[in-house]
Amino acid sequence: MKRWITFLCAALALAFLGIFRPEGTSFDQIEPVEAIFLSRARNSVTIMTDTGASGTGKSLAEAAENLRAAASGEIFLETADYCLFTAESVDFLSDLPRILRPGCKLVLCKGADLTDAAAYLSVHEPEFTLLCYQIGYRDYPTLTAEERGFALAS
């Protein structure tokens, strides 16, 4: 009798797991992000990713929400290794901890293309992270586009 009860409980557990299986994200819908670019125009901020997705809003949170809504898959901003930003978008850096991890590298960008800059930064790692910004440091490394490539100054 005890065996039948154990068997019945196991069968019910398997049926329950089969029926109430949590919905997941399909692997082909995941878009990991290596780099994001923040720019500001008038009263709005734009977030562009190295995957080609972009979103604009009056706040960083709104821009990130619009970015996720417009993306063809599930965008993971938490995987970003680099955040390039313009001098005009510095005001939005205080909101970055809500969408990026503390180890994300921050780089002030002057005239650099996002996709080429991400490849350059993966070889020439800047040391300044979002955590450094949160602590209070403001000596951003600067990435400048030049004729033959880029220059990273700390």
N, C-alpha and C positions, 0 to 999 in steps of 0.2 A: 504494500500500500504506500509505504514511504517513497519507493522508487517511482510510482506513478505520479505522486504529488510533485516530486522533484522534476520529473520529465515534463509534466504539465506546466510548471512554473518556467522552465527553460524555454518551452515552446511559446508561451505567452510573451516572454521577454524578447525572443527573436522576432515575433510578429510585431510587437510594439516598436522595436528598433527599425524594422522594415517599413512600417507605415509612417512613423513620425521621424523619418530621416531628415536631418537639417539640410537646408539648401546651401550649396557651396558655390564658389565661383569657378567656372570652367577655366582651365589653364590657358586656353587660347584667347581668353578675354582679359587677362592680366597684362597691364602695361607698367612695368617697373620703370621708374624715372631715375636717371643718373644725375641730371643737372636741371635746374630751373633758372629762369631769368626774370627778374622783376624790373618793370619800367613804369614810369608815371607819366600821364598825360592829363593836364588840367586837374580835374578833381577825381580821377580814377586811377586805379592800379591794374596792370596787366601781368599775369603770370603766364610764361611760355615754358614748355618743357622740351627736352631734347627729343621726345617722341613726336613732336609736332602739334601737340594739343595746346590750347590757350584758353584763358578765361579772363574776363574783365569785370571789375566791380568798383564800388565806391570805397570798399574796405578790402583788406587782404582776405578775410574770411569769405566775403561775397565773391571775390574773384576765384578763390579756391573752389567754392561751391559751383560756380558757373563752369569752371574747368572740368570738374568731375562730371557735370551734367552733359557737357558737350563732347566728352571723350567717347571713343568708339568702344572702349572696354573699361575695366576697373583700374583707375589710376592710383598708384601707390606713391604719394609724395614722400612718405616716410623712408623710402629707399634712396632718396636724393643724396648724393655725396657732395654736391656743390650748389651753392646759390649765388649766382652772379646778379649784381644789382647796379643800377645807375645812381649817380649822386642825387638825382631828384627823388628817388624812391627810398632814401635812407629813413624817412619818417615811418615807413611800414615795417622796418626790421623788428621793432618791439613786439609785433604780432606773430612773427615767424615761429616761436615755440609752440604755437597751437597747431601748426601743420607740418613742421619739420622736426627731426630728431636733433638733440644737442650736439652730436658729433658732425653735423653738416658743416662743411667749410664755406665761409662767407668771403666773397671776392668782389671788390669794387671794380666795375667793368667800364672801360672807355673804348667804344667803337669795335668791340669784338663780336664775332658771330658765335652763337651759342653752341652749335655742334662742333665746330673746330676748337672752341675754347674748352669744352669738356674733355676732348682728347688731349689737349695740351696740359690741362690741369691734372689729368691722371698720371702724367709723367713727372710734372713739376708740382708736387703737392704743396699747397699753402698750409700754414699752420693755424691760421685764425679760424676758430669754430664758432658756432652759434652759442655755445657755452661761454666762450670768451666774451662775446657781446653781452650775454646775460650778467656776467660778473661785473662788467663795466668798462672793459677795454674798448677803445675806439680806433686803434691803429690798423685799419683795414688794409690787407694787401691789395694792390692795384694791378689789374690786368689790362695792358694797352696793346691794341692792334698796331703792328708795324708793317713795313713793306714785305719783309721776309718771314713774318710769323707774329709771335707775341712776345711781350716782355712782362714778367711778373716782378713787381717791386714790393717789398715788405715795408 
